[in-house]
Amino acid sequence: MSVPRIFSPHHGRLNLEQLKKQAKELLRELHAGSAPKHQAQLKRSPATLTDAQWLIARGYGFATWPKLKAHVDAIDFAARQPDFTASDEANSCHWRCGNDIEHSLRLAGFKGGFQMMADPLCMGPVQALPVEAYRAQRSQYISQVFNLPLADVQRRTDHEYDRLAQLGDTPGVLWCEADAYDQLFLVRALAGLDRLPEHRLELVQINAVPGVQRFIGIGQLAPDLLAWLWPQRRAVTAEALALARRTWAAYCAASPLALADIAGAEHPSLPLLAPALRRQLQELPGVRDGLSLTERLALQTLLEGGEMPCGRVFAALMEIREPLPYLGDMMFYAMMRPLIDGARPLISETGKELDRPLRPLQLTSLGQQVLAGEAYWPDHADAPRWIGGVCIQTREPHWAMGGDGRPVWRG
């Protein structure tokens, strides 16, 4: 029995009775001498049930068993309270970059409406254009990379941005995690406000949940955890609005330097913003190989694992390699297409008759050279790449990410 961490449930809902059973099972293994790694953490022998409970708590990320139990009790309490949504007014709106928590909010007892924004601002061109031109650019990009009918995308884009323009007209809560997808959505939403609205506007944002080893997003959490998160929401401040406007302007700019300045500082009004921006800047071509971090991690997975289905590459990225998970599967597949479909691909794809997650992928010789820094990807790519307002044109001077974490001009 390997207790620490790997038994952390994906959804964050811990069961105290199951935890007690794990502790008793671990105690039996400690007495039998079949858990030497855990035994080495103890200062006394023979081990007691208190020792086993402490090891279980440590495995789930808590300093003590009482702290683990208090966390479980807090979630149970939140889920049992019939009036915990008293401050969630029926005319309020829950905002989210996607619909992953819509059903869970209902199950948890929230009464307000729900509005999502699906535009993946972490991908493709995001420029400071007039409203109609901006929407047209985003719609064209989304239609192209996800192979969706342009008219359908335009209707959805117009609906989402029309609704976003109404942010603040009624009480609202924005639900965000720490990744670039969410934080750019948050910045875009707040940047559209000239001032703090008269109605309540609050923010729930998290980068970790106790008991969850690999926290990827709020959508993975059980409904009870949303009730537990609710009291942790905080009011959006004027400082947050000013920072959002400055960040949005920097993200839409043709140079990444202003964005890097924001990413290099700490911001108490939006504390999860800077790490997300630092990760997003890593989508600039690396100065050595010309790969974004996402591309590099995917190629490294194929180099180490050999030929494997595309879905397994994505799983490895999300479960192990990606430092700040932000991609959905379709987003990942779209980002891999330029590496597969070009005249000089870095990845070969077979099994075209199969669903995309099942198609085997393998590094080409050029892919191996680029990954080794012996070739530079933008010198061989067919299509330009956008990171916000920064355009990377192939075979032309462009911005790249230097080894010190700062953008550099690569002539």
Protein Blocks (a to p, Z undefined) as FASTA:
>chain_A
ZZehjlpcfklpacfklmmmmmmmmmmmmmnopammlmmmpcbdcddfklmmmmmmmmno
pabfklmmmmmmmmmmmmmmmklmmmmcfkbccddedjklmmmmmmnopabdcdddfbdf
kgcjdddddfklmmmmmmmmmmmmnopafklmmmmmmmmmmmmmmgojaccdddddfbfk
lmmmmmmmmmmpmbdcfbdcdddddfbdehiabafbfklpcfklmmmmmmmpccddfklm
mmmmmmmmmmmpmbfklmmmmmmpccfklmmlmmmmmmmmmmpccfklopafklmmmmmm
mmmnopadfklmmmmmmmmmmmbgcbdfklmmmmmmmmmmmmbdfbdcehklpcfklpcc
dddfklmmmmnopacfklmmmbdcdehjaccdehiacddddfkopacddZZ
